[in-house]
Amino acid sequence: MPHLTIDCSAHLTGVLDAHSLVKELHRVVLEESGSAGVCKTLIRPAGTYIGDLSSGEAGFVHLEVGLMPGRPEEQKARLSESVLALLDGHLRSAGVRESAVSVEVRELAGSYRLSSSVR
C-alpha cells in the first residue's frame, strides 16, 4: 500500500527509464518497509533550479514514500538509504552527471483512506 511521489526535473523524463525505475523502487520499498499490498507511484516532472546553476542541466529528484504509521525510525532510515542508492544508480546509468537527490519516508495521516475501487 505504500504511496511514492517522485518530483523531478522535467528534462529527466526523457532520460530516465521510468518503467524500470518504478519496478525496482516498488520491489525495494516493499522489501525494506515490510508492507503488504501494491505500491502506487506518481511522477511529477517540474521546472527545477539548483543553487546558481544557470545551465539547467543538473537534475533534481525528490522521492517521498508514504507508509502507514508504526515503523521504527531506523527502518525508515534504511529504506531512505536504499532508495537513494537506487535513484543514484539510475541517474548515473542515464548519464546524468550533476544531480541533487533526496528521499523522505513519512507516515500517512490518520485520516488516510483508499478507495475500494483502486485496491
C-alpha positions as CSV (number, residue, x, y, z in Angstrom):
1,M,0.0,0.0,0.0
2,P,2.9,2.4,0.0
3,H,2.5,5.7,-1.9
4,L,5.5,7.0,-3.8
5,T,5.7,10.5,-5.2
6,I,8.6,11.4,-7.4
7,D,9.2,15.1,-8.1
8,C,11.9,15.5,-10.7
9,S,13.4,17.9,-13.2
10,A,11.3,17.9,-16.3
11,H,14.3,17.2,-18.6
12,L,14.9,13.9,-16.8
13,T,11.6,12.4,-18.0
14,G,13.2,11.9,-21.4
15,V,16.4,10.5,-19.9
16,L,15.3,8.1,-17.1
17,D,13.6,4.8,-17.8
18,A,10.6,5.4,-15.6
19,H,9.2,1.8,-16.1
20,S,12.5,0.2,-14.9
21,L,12.9,2.7,-12.1
22,V,9.4,2.2,-10.7
23,K,9.6,-1.6,-11.0
24,E,12.8,-1.6,-8.9
25,L,11.5,1.0,-6.5
26,H,8.4,-1.0,-5.8
27,R,10.4,-4.1,-5.0
28,V,12.8,-2.2,-2.7
29,V,10.1,-0.3,-0.9
30,L,8.0,-3.4,-0.2
31,E,11.0,-5.4,0.9
32,E,12.5,-2.7,3.2
33,S,9.3,-1.5,4.6
34,G,7.6,-4.9,5.2
35,S,4.5,-3.5,3.6
36,A,1.9,-5.7,2.0
37,G,-0.1,-4.7,-1.0
38,V,0.7,-2.7,-4.1
39,C,2.8,0.4,-4.4
40,K,1.2,3.4,-6.1
41,T,3.6,5.9,-7.7
42,L,3.1,9.4,-9.1
43,I,5.9,11.0,-11.1
44,R,5.6,14.8,-11.4
45,P,8.1,16.5,-13.7
46,A,8.7,20.2,-12.9
47,G,10.9,23.1,-13.6
48,T,13.7,23.0,-11.1
49,Y,16.5,25.2,-10.0
50,I,19.6,24.2,-8.0
51,G,21.7,27.0,-6.5
52,D,23.2,29.3,-9.0
53,L,23.5,26.7,-11.8
54,S,22.1,28.5,-14.9
55,S,22.7,25.7,-17.3
56,G,19.6,23.9,-16.3
57,E,21.3,20.6,-16.9
58,A,21.6,19.5,-13.3
59,G,18.9,17.0,-12.3
60,F,16.8,17.2,-9.2
61,V,14.8,14.3,-7.8
62,H,12.9,14.1,-4.6
63,L,11.1,10.9,-3.7
64,E,8.6,10.7,-0.9
65,V,7.4,7.4,0.5
66,G,4.2,7.4,2.4
67,L,3.6,4.5,4.8
68,M,1.1,3.5,7.4
69,P,2.3,4.5,10.9
70,G,4.3,2.3,13.2
71,R,7.7,1.6,11.7
72,P,10.8,2.4,13.7
73,E,13.0,5.4,12.6
74,E,15.9,3.0,11.9
75,Q,13.8,1.0,9.4
76,K,12.6,4.2,7.7
77,A,16.2,5.4,7.5
78,R,17.4,2.1,5.9
79,L,14.6,2.4,3.4
80,S,15.7,6.0,2.6
81,E,19.3,4.9,2.1
82,S,18.3,2.0,-0.2
83,V,16.0,4.2,-2.3
84,L,18.7,6.9,-2.5
85,A,21.3,4.4,-3.8
86,L,18.8,3.1,-6.4
87,L,18.0,6.6,-7.6
88,D,21.7,7.5,-7.8
89,G,22.3,4.4,-9.8
90,H,19.6,5.1,-12.3
91,L,20.8,8.7,-12.8
92,R,24.4,7.6,-13.4
93,S,23.2,4.9,-15.8
94,A,21.2,7.6,-17.7
95,G,24.3,9.7,-17.9
96,V,23.1,12.5,-15.6
97,R,26.4,14.0,-14.3
98,E,25.1,16.6,-11.8
99,S,22.1,16.0,-9.6
100,A,20.6,16.7,-6.2
101,V,18.7,13.6,-5.0
102,S,16.7,13.3,-1.8
103,V,14.4,10.8,-0.1
104,E,11.8,11.2,2.6
105,V,9.9,8.4,4.3
106,R,6.9,9.7,6.1
107,E,3.8,8.3,7.8
108,L,0.4,8.7,6.3
109,A,-2.0,10.7,8.4
110,G,-4.7,9.0,10.5
111,S,-7.3,10.4,8.1
112,Y,-5.8,8.4,5.2
113,R,-8.3,6.3,3.2
114,L,-8.0,4.3,0.0
115,S,-10.9,4.0,-2.4
116,S,-12.1,0.3,-2.6
117,S,-12.2,0.7,-6.4
118,V,-8.4,1.0,-6.5
119,R,-7.5,-1.9,-4.3
